[in-house]
Amino acid sequence: MKRKAITTLGWLISAILIATLFAKLDLRTIWHGLTSAKWNYLIAASILNLGVVVIKAVRWQWLMSPQKRTHFWNIFKATMIGMAGNNVLPARGGDLLKIYLLCKWEKVSKTVLASIIGLDKLFEGLTILILFGIMSMHSTFPEWVQKGTLIISILMTVMLAISILLLIHHRKTVSQLEDELGKFSRIAKKLGSGLSALANYRIGIATLFLSVIICAIQIVVIWLCQEAFGQHLDLWVPALVYVAINLAIIVPSAPSGIGPFETAAVLAYSWLGITAEMGFDIAIMYHLIQLIPITIIGFIMYIRSTKRTKLSKIEKVEGMLMEGE
């Protein structure tokens, strides 16, 4: 019931924001801008964006390394399919799909994987805060970005505190059998197990480094989208837009963050003196680069993986029948 309420609220927020945007924008100007975009920049941006998925898969493999030695191809497929799922499923259903697939392919507990997803988000949030801190030394921000960053800071602090407590609980109960623990204690122990990467400073530093690289590449992707529309802006501009978008998509919305994503970008560009129509053109193209290639590739990977699963089951049944004969 709660999940349905959040999903409904998300669709409502997206609808209101999209309607508000289109009421204020000149659609002819937007269309003219889209048709005059330079595709060489957009193709380069799409390729770079796919590279981000590879790095995210590496980050996940590192975060899972305290649990077991995993197969990179399985992590990459689950990451691509999960991101595609988030683009089309409500309430970030792609994350649940990723947990299901990795549990199936790598035989890791769903509870452990859920905590690793939280840890992954924690590193992403810390990277945004680091970026905001660096940029604050050289430029100012809109008030809503400053307030949003303050909220993120509080959330990251709470998440880090909870993660540390769960990790401590896991270490205290590691030698105890599950039957000796209560229901909530067992869950906390498994969640803490998934956070083991926090206790390894090498994995922590390496993961943070990868997160910074991901952040830097996404900023370059936005810069390429700007260049595609003839906007030759300083590098701190796409950095500001990146921070604004990531703050906005925390708000419940329709799949892929449609609505808050574009609104945040338009507000950021408008604050810099760029027309709302141009800001929307850049934002929608950046969003499509995030959306279309990953969704198509993720869908193909998912279909192939389900077909292979069915074939393996058929072969297993045939083998049992042959043995029976």
FENTAJO-V129330 format. One record per run of one state. SS is the DSSP state (@ for helix, = for strand, . for the rest). FROM is the first residue (numbers start at 0). LEN is the number of residues. If there is no record, write none. Layout:
# FENTAJO-V129330
SS FROM LEN
SS FROM LEN
This chain:
# FENTAJO-V129330
. 0 1
@ 1 23
. 24 2
@ 26 9
. 35 3
@ 38 26
. 64 7
@ 71 17
. 88 1
@ 89 17
. 106 3
@ 109 27
. 136 6
@ 142 31
. 173 4
@ 177 3
. 180 2
@ 182 12
. 194 1
@ 195 4
. 199 1
@ 200 28
. 228 6
@ 234 14
. 248 6
@ 254 3
. 257 2
@ 259 12
. 271 4
@ 275 49
. 324 1
